[in-house]
Amino acid sequence: MKYIVCEKPGEFLLKEKEAPVRKEGEALLQINKVGICGTDLHAYAGNQAFFTYPRILGHELASVVLEIDENDRGIKAGDKVVVMPYVSCGKCIACRNGKTNCCTNITVLGVHGDGGMQEQISVPADILLPANNLSDDEMAIVEPLAIGAHSIRRADIKPGETVAVVGCGPIGIGIMKLAQIAGAKVIAIDMNEQRLQYAKEKIGVDYIVKAGENAVNEVSEITNGDLCTAVFDASGNKYALESCPDYMSHGGRFILVGLSKGELTYTHPKVHAKEMTLMCSRNATTEDFEHVISVLNQFPTASFITHNVPFTEMIEHFDSWLKPETGVMKATVNFN
């Protein structure tokens, strides 16, 4: 079978190898579509944390079961499935407390272990969710939306809250829509005018604010001086991450969803005065995936996926997906 491997930063190769043999407890999957995410882009660029090379990328997967044992979820050969790409140990303190998303020994497909940029893959059967009611496009975006769902659940968003989401990339857009579904008013903040317009026109956020010197004043005006009870960073940008508490109300929460490799600096008296709750949100759990699947009909999938190419043409297009001027929001790769 064919597969694409990132040999080192900046280098993909299309290769062939033997198809995988399913082990006990695993399911053999045929990959139909793979979504390209920020993790993949950063891995290719050489600035992704927790990463080693060579690596087969791909963890946003639309797939069909080829072989599987009898299981509690009733999944059988021929079924469409969503893959939760986080393989946890089930034994560590995080797993014992139901936080499998931050297992101390976690292996994420396409990051710590090889992912789905291959025609077939064998994975643990317990990371599959039935998805016969979803299209390939919908299946391929469940994982990034689940990351947003997890952050919304972490923040315990309540109806009527006004929240800010910094970063109108795929993860940020997902957070915005899921925050709306939770009943919040949403302020989208970004430097990119095109993405701000997408948030306004396709997601229907309540307000858009261009990041910059006047952004805090604009947020203050929108909220009558209260600022936002929850602020999500979905950019991973150091400047943005350090600026986010300025949008946050006294008694508010700051949720770090985007990941920066470096150190972050905050003025202690400033954040202490607000009694800021700082929380990180990593990956997602089964509950988050199930929630996304249940509300996916409210998400504008067709406009969200802006670029789509055949598997054998991915390498020649990948560089363009690193460039904001191409208008890419979510790129996907087809295997059929």
Secondary structure, DSSP 8 states (H G I E B T S, - for coil): -EEEEEEETTEEEEEE-------TTEEEEEEEEEEE-HHHHHHHHT--TT--SSB----EEEEEEEE----TT---TT-EEEE--EE--S-SHHHHTT-GGG-TT-EEBTTTB--S-BSEEEEEGGGEEE-TTS-HHHHHHHHHHHHHHHHHHHHT--TT-EEEEE--SHHHHHHHHHHHHTT-EEEEEES-HHHHHHIIIII--SEEEE-STTHHHHHHHHTTT--EEEEEE-S--HHHHHHGGGGEEEEEEEEE-S--SS-----HHHHHHTT-EEEE--S--HHHHHHHHHHGGGS-HHHHEEEEEEGGGHHHHHGGGG-GGGT-SEEEEE--
